[in-house]
Amino acid sequence: MKTFIKVTELWIPDKERTQLEFGSGLYGSLLDFKAASEQQRFAFNEGLPGKAWAQRQPVILTEFEHSYFKRTAAAKQAGLTCGIAIPIFSGDFLMAVVMFLCGDDEEHAGAIEIWSNTATNRLAVNEGYYGTLHHFETFSRQMTLAKGEGIPGLVWQNKMPVLIEDMGQTEQFVRGLEAQQAGITTCLGIPVSSYDNQVCMMTFLSAKATPIAKRIQIWIPDALGQQLICQQGYSKNTNDLAQLFETIPVTKGEGALGRVWLTGMPVISGCQVAHYKPELDDLSAMLAIPVIDNGHLSAIVSFLF
């Protein structure tokens, strides 16, 4: 199964917290790009990760040529044409920057959007990557949403991730007809930042043939704040093992998910979680991103590849 996202990276502050250094990454067969990335460092406001750090909100770069992107030649050779950097903050302090890299081709249908509030306090697309979905892009950039309206509006209202598995079957997705025409079926919305009355939400939209990841999960603390429980899990090809895994609660510090809860840091790791055997599920790695609100973890979104 091909996934919409081709490369995933974590960039973390160094010991002096003045630069970002390579933390970990998922590159698939793009080993030359991996080698070009591992020795990189980014100062505040330098390169795509540094820009996201400085701006305190996600940044999407759809053209690498003649831009501030520092790995243009290696990205071009790897067929990568778009980068998305998502800063993870706890209060004033940067925890890490999550990077996604995608490529334009007819086989990868999907979109990644940044929604933020306007002067009229409605949500509009701030930046977006749509690949070959030109009509869907034009329609999306022309619309605005109130709090609670559409998936971005629900994320804004609830301050929680929202995962819609079949957008054609729900009234919550305002662009349902346009999404169907573009072949998009799944949408994941994540709250990313709230700073000086400016809010940002990200939406990941993908087709069944090229999902965002092989499996997406939303984990939340239980009512007592003692364990993480899986609120929702979705994949194109679900199976009993994955569903069994999602019935098992996770304690703070246990496995990759528990480590994210303990530290507030996103994690890329092999799927070596208790009671879970990734070799039976064709899943080899996981990215887990914390959703932090006022210094408290409200959810973890995991992408399994």
C-alpha positions in Angstrom: 0.0 0.0 0.0 1.4 3.4 -1.0 0.9 6.2 1.6 0.3 9.8 0.8 3.2 11.0 3.0 6.6 9.8 1.6 9.0 11.0 4.4 8.5 11.8 8.1 11.1 13.5 10.3 11.5 14.8 13.8 13.7 17.8 14.5 14.5 18.5 18.2 16.2 21.3 20.1 19.9 20.6 20.9 21.3 20.8 24.4 21.7 24.6 24.2 18.2 24.9 22.7 19.5 27.3 20.0 19.4 24.9 17.0 17.3 22.0 15.8 19.1 18.8 15.2 17.9 15.5 13.6 16.0 13.3 15.9 14.7 10.5 13.8 12.9 9.8 10.5 11.1 7.4 8.2 12.4 7.4 4.6 11.3 4.1 3.1 13.6 3.5 0.1 14.8 7.2 -0.1 18.2 6.4 1.5 20.1 9.2 -0.3 17.7 11.8 1.1 18.0 10.2 4.5 21.8 10.6 4.4 21.5 14.2 3.3 19.2 14.9 6.2 20.9 13.3 9.2 23.7 15.8 9.4 21.6 18.9 9.0 21.0 21.5 11.7 18.6 24.4 11.7 18.9 27.7 13.6 15.8 29.7 14.7 14.0 30.9 11.5 16.4 28.8 9.3 15.1 26.3 6.8 11.6 24.8 7.0 11.9 23.5 10.6 13.4 26.8 11.8 10.6 28.8 10.1 7.9 26.8 11.9 9.8 27.3 15.2 9.9 31.1 14.6 6.3 31.5 13.4 4.9 29.2 16.1 2.6 27.6 13.6 2.7 25.1 10.8 4.4 26.0 7.6 3.8 24.5 4.1 6.3 24.9 1.4 5.1 23.8 -2.1 8.1 25.0 -4.1 11.7 24.1 -3.0 13.5 25.8 -5.9 14.8 29.3 -5.0 13.3 29.0 -1.5 14.8 28.8 2.0 14.6 25.0 1.9 18.1 23.6 2.5 17.9 20.2 0.8 16.5 21.1 -2.6 18.9 19.0 -4.7 18.4 15.9 -2.6 14.6 16.4 -2.5 14.4 16.8 -6.3 16.4 13.6 -6.8 14.0 11.8 -4.4 10.9 13.1 -6.1 9.8 15.2 -3.2 8.1 18.5 -4.0 6.4 19.7 -0.8 7.3 20.0 2.8 5.1 20.5 5.9 6.6 21.5 9.3 4.5 21.3 12.4 6.0 22.8 15.6 5.0 21.2 18.9 5.0 23.8 21.7 4.3 23.5 25.5 3.6 27.1 26.5 6.5 29.2 25.2 8.9 26.3 24.8 9.4 24.3 21.6 9.4 20.5 22.1 10.0 19.4 18.5 9.2 20.0 14.9 7.4 17.3 12.9 8.2 17.3 9.2 6.2 15.6 6.4 7.5 15.5 2.8 5.2 14.6 -0.1 5.6 14.3 -3.9 3.3 15.3 -6.8 2.1 12.5 -9.0 -1.1 11.1 -10.3 -1.0 8.1 -8.0 -0.9 10.1 -4.8 -4.3 11.9 -4.3 -4.7 13.9 -1.1 -4.3 17.3 0.5 -2.8 18.9 3.7 -4.2 22.2 4.9 -3.6 24.8 7.5 -6.7 26.6 8.7 -6.5 29.7 10.9 -9.0 32.3 12.1 -9.4 35.5 10.1 -10.2 39.1 11.2 -13.9 38.1 11.1 -13.1 35.2 13.4 -13.9 32.6 10.8 -11.6 29.9 9.6 -9.9 30.0 6.2 -7.2 28.1 4.5 -3.9 29.8 5.4 -1.7 27.4 3.4 -2.3 24.2 1.7 -0.8 21.4 -0.4 -3.2 19.8 -2.8 -0.9 17.9 -5.3 -2.9 17.4 -8.5 -6.3 18.3 -7.0 -6.6 21.7 -8.6 -10.4 22.1 -8.6 -10.6 21.0 -4.9 -7.9 23.5 -4.1 -9.7 26.4 -5.7 -13.0 25.5 -4.0 -11.3 25.1 -0.6 -9.4 28.4 -0.7 -12.6 30.3 -1.4 -14.6 29.1 1.6 -14.7 30.2 5.3 -16.0 28.2 8.2 -17.5 29.3 11.6 -16.5 27.6 14.9 -18.2 24.2 14.9 -18.7 24.1 11.1 -17.0 21.5 9.1 -14.1 19.4 10.4 -11.8 22.4 11.0 -14.6 24.1 12.9 -15.2 21.1 15.0 -11.5 20.9 15.8 -11.6 24.5 16.8 -14.7 24.1 18.9 -13.6 21.0 20.8 -9.8 21.6 20.8 -9.5 17.9 20.0 -8.6 15.8 16.9 -11.4 14.7 14.6 -11.2 11.7 12.3 -13.9 11.2 9.6 -13.6 7.8 7.9 -16.1 8.3 5.0 -16.7 12.0 4.2 -19.3 11.2 1.6 -21.5 9.8 4.4 -21.4 12.7 6.9 -23.0 16.1 7.0 -20.0 17.4 9.0 -17.9 17.7 6.0 -19.0 20.8 4.1 -17.0 19.9 1.0 -18.3 16.3 0.8 -19.4 16.5 -2.9 -16.2 18.1 -4.0 -14.2 15.6 -2.0 -16.0 12.7 -3.6 -15.3 14.1 -7.0 -11.6 14.4 -6.1 -11.5 10.8 -4.8 -10.9 11.9 -1.2 -12.6 9.7 1.5 -10.8 10.3 4.8 -10.1 13.5 6.8 -8.1 13.9 10.0 -8.2 17.3 11.7 -5.7 18.2 14.5 -5.5 21.3 16.7 -1.9 22.6 16.4 -1.5 26.0 18.0 -3.2 28.8 19.8 -1.2 32.0 20.4 -2.3 35.6 20.8 -5.9 34.8 19.8 -4.6 33.1 16.6 -5.6 29.5 16.3 -4.3 26.9 13.8 -5.8 23.6 12.8 -4.4 21.1 10.3 -6.4 18.8 8.1 -5.0 15.7 6.3 -7.3 14.5 3.5 -6.5 11.3 1.6 -7.9 8.8 -0.9 -8.4 5.1 -0.2 -5.7 4.1 -2.7 -3.1 6.4 -1.0 -4.1 6.9 2.7 -2.2 9.3 4.9 -0.8 6.3 6.8 -1.7 2.6 7.0 -3.5 3.2 10.2 -4.5 6.3 12.2 -5.4 6.3 15.9 -6.5 8.9 18.4 -5.6 8.2 22.0 -7.0 10.2 25.0 -6.4 10.0 28.8 -9.1 8.3 30.7 -11.4 10.1 33.1 -8.9 9.6 36.0 -5.9 10.6 33.9 -4.2 7.3 34.7 -4.3 5.5 31.3 -4.5 6.2 27.6 -7.4 4.7 25.8 -7.9 4.5 22.0 -10.9 6.7 21.1 -10.8 5.8 17.4 -8.7 3.7 15.0 -9.0 3.6 11.3 -7.3 2.0 8.3 -8.3 0.9 4.8 -7.7 -2.7 5.7 -8.6 -3.2 9.3 -8.0 -6.5 11.1 -8.6 -8.2 14.4 -5.0 -7.7 15.6 -5.2 -3.9 15.2 -8.6 -3.8 16.9 -7.3 -5.9 19.8 -4.4 -3.6 20.3 -6.7 -0.7 20.5 -8.6 -2.2 23.4 -5.5 -2.3 25.6 -4.9 0.8 27.7 -1.5 2.4 27.9 0.1 3.7 31.1 2.3 6.8 31.3 5.9 5.9 30.2 4.9 2.6 28.7 6.0 2.1 25.1 6.1 4.8 22.5 2.7 6.2 23.3 3.3 6.3 27.0 6.6 8.0 26.4 4.9 10.8 24.4 2.4 11.2 27.4 5.3 11.3 29.9 7.5 13.8 28.0 5.2 15.8 25.7 7.6 15.0 22.8 6.5 13.4 19.6 8.1 10.0 18.9 9.0 8.0 15.8 9.6 4.4 16.6 9.1 0.8 15.6 5.7 -0.4 16.7 7.1 -2.4 19.7 4.2 -1.8 22.0 3.1 -4.4 24.6 0.8 -7.1 23.2 1.3 -5.8 19.7 3.1 -7.7 16.9 3.6 -5.4 13.9 4.9 -8.1 11.7 1.4 -9.6 11.6 -0.1 -6.3 10.5 2.4 -5.1 7.9 3.2 -2.1 10.1 6.8 -1.2 10.6 6.9 2.2 12.3 4.8 4.7 14.1 4.7 8.5 14.5 2.9 9.7 17.6 2.1 13.4 17.9 0.9 15.0 21.2 -1.9 17.5 21.3 -1.1 19.9 24.1 -3.6 22.4 25.5 -2.5 24.9 28.2 0.4 22.6 29.1 -1.8 19.5 29.5 -1.9 16.5 27.1 -5.4 16.2 25.7 -4.8 13.6 23.0 -2.1 11.7 21.0 -2.5 11.1 17.3 -0.6 8.1 16.0 0.2 7.4 12.3 1.3 3.8 11.6 3.3 3.2 8.5 
